[in-house]
Amino acid sequence: MQSRYPVVDLKATGKRIKQLREQHNMSVRDLQIQLGFESPQAIYKWQWGESLPSIDNLIILAHIFNCTINDIIVTTIY
């Protein structure tokens, strides 16, 4: 029997980031400023499920959203 491992679901994680941002009444621009980004493109890519935040940015997001990194990342078993 092959072992099954959790993998990050990019699309679901992106939806979760957007959901948390909206729950905290933050615009993409607000989050961009909090993270010190010059443009919002990275945030949009996260929300669209095209990429993931770096570990450093996940730590910052968890702090901003007052949650754990595990509350942000959505996994599925593969």
JOLINDA-V361858 format. One line per field, one symbol per residue. phi: phi as a letter, one per 30 degrees, with the letter a starting at -180 (. if undefined). psi: psi as a letter, one per 20 degrees, with the letter a starting at -180 (. if undefined). burial: # if it has 24 or more other C-alpha atoms within 12 Angstrom, else .. Layout:
phi: ???
psi: ???
burial: ???
//
This chain:
phi: .ddcbdbdcedddddddddddddchcdddededediddbdedddddddicacddeedddddddddhbcdddcdccbdc
psi: pqqpqqqpogghgghgggggghhjlprhgghgghikqhrjgggghghikhrqqrgghhggghggjlarhhigpprqp.
burial: ........##########.##......#..#...#......###.##.#..##...##..##.##...#..##.....
//
